[in-house]
Amino acid sequence: MTRLFDTHSVTPVQDLNGPWLFRTDPRETGKEDGWYKGLPGAETVIVPSVWNTQLDLLEYEGAAWYQRRFTTGGGCLRFCFEAVMTEAEVWLDDTFLGYHYGGFCQFDLIAPQVEAGSHLLTVRVNNKADEHGIPQVRADWYHYGGIPRGVSVETLTGICVLGNQLHYSLNDALDTADCHFVLDVFNAEAAECTSRLEIALGGESVYSGSVTLAGGCREKITLPHFTVENIRLWSAEDPQLYEIRIRTESGDLVDKTGFRKVCVEGEKLLLNGKPVELRGVNRHEEHPDWGFAFPAGLMKRDLDIITDLGCNTIRGSHYPNSQIFVDMLDARGIYFWSEIPIWGCGFSKEALGDPIVVERGLQMHKEMLWHYFNHPSIILWGLHNEILTDTDEAIALTKTYYDYVKPNGGNRPVTYATYIAEVDRCMEYCDIISINAYYGWYSGDLNTWNEFVENFRKRRENLGFGHKPVIFSEFGGAALYGHHTFDDLRWTEEYQAKLLGHCLELFHADPMVIGFYIWQFSDIRTCQEMGLNRARSYNNKGIVNEYRKPKLAYHKVKQLYHRFREEAEALLSREY
Ligand code: ADA
């Protein structure tokens, strides 16, 4: 697993990144022709990568195969895929190992008894959005296909811990936490096995016991509660992290977490008891040269830019981001909104009611919550984005997701982004109302914004949700990098800066609004289906272009975000 720290020092892990054989399968004959036994006419590519940045495959959507040899000392092997876009079918030699749907979450497949020697690992990938797909065919980003995040294989023996969640609740003084672990445990042996289990948190032993499991059994277990005192709180100003070290007799797992309390109270978002104004950007984990295979070095640079801008938060629009990216946010103290790729306009009413779609989305929420639970930087879970929230189908879907995410999300507020706030019927199922609106771009002008905010304030009261804080989760307009004017013409850098400046001043002055996420950090490639409003087939609403060169709006936002931060600090020092 590609993290900011080593996840194992005992369990043997082999990196499977690097050269793989690759070929497309436009006629989908590969399975029939047994390509998992050997890939005819293949070229060598480097994994992680996506194929839609390759010159000859820029627009290819469909099936493709990846294959590589590796050598093992034998035993029980766990193949870990950090992300495969979008569907993955995996073979080890000619044995089918398993299937995974959904492009942005990690998954693993276990082969219990593998002989020592050389083996063939094959992945058939399909990035063609099907009719029950998440995302749907029409999405405002490019459906890159490939293996954009890392692959590794672990050799497991005896009892192993494959994952963990540290659940906690802090006392009122925020200095003591009542904690317990939930572990994903597995017995790699064919016969029943018992192992000692030791856990240290922040260098202190917090659990010492044993686990017994039947042969080949994998299950989630909940360990007894324990108390941690003298908590070093995680916050944006002082992002204190605790290392988690889990040991069995034959394996280990290392993770990190942080303690902080995030909650909504009386129209405010409180972080460790203090009100926070979210000053953010929406960011796609995307780059024209790399697609979704976003290099970690560039993630760091994006964060340097975003920090320079004065942001304290990022919305991971519109899918779970790489674990290493969220590790960086934990380490730097930047708040994160994490969501799944249920992206608006593509979803008809029928699709929202389609049991396969509902189930796929629920599964994505389960995977996101399981794998990202320990990150202190994640302060908000997003259920979906811009769906038809005025329909019965959307109400049912939102309720299903809220009912799962709220109790299982580690005491975090839950939200979703609506684009029809005037008629939305799902607001019961969120703790914070998040609104996307594009006045001054797709419709209306700057003044429309002021009317809209006033009207929504009344609607919020009338609905009985006057206590729910509001985030403006998207707003903005496109500017072509380098396009300037003397007038307020759309598509110019001047107009974009003016529009964002207007919105930010309006939101910042409004007590109902606790945060704002500009659409968007950088220009991104999008699909042709998005039509003529997407010059260059890019969404050009970035305040930096796709190569991270700043537009005028960048400087405008920077000036405002730094001023807002100073004002917030001055207010806090008076109140606390
Ligand atoms: C929506 C959507 C974004 C983007 C934006 C736009 O709000 O959530 O992904 O498509 O509109 O640029 O129009």
Boltz pocket constraint, residues with backbone or C-beta under 6 A from the ligand:
constraints:
  - pocket:
      binder: B
      contacts: [[A, 140], [A, 344], [A, 385], [A, 386], [A, 419], [A, 436], [A, 474], [A, 519], [A, 539], [A, 541]]
      max_distance: 6.0
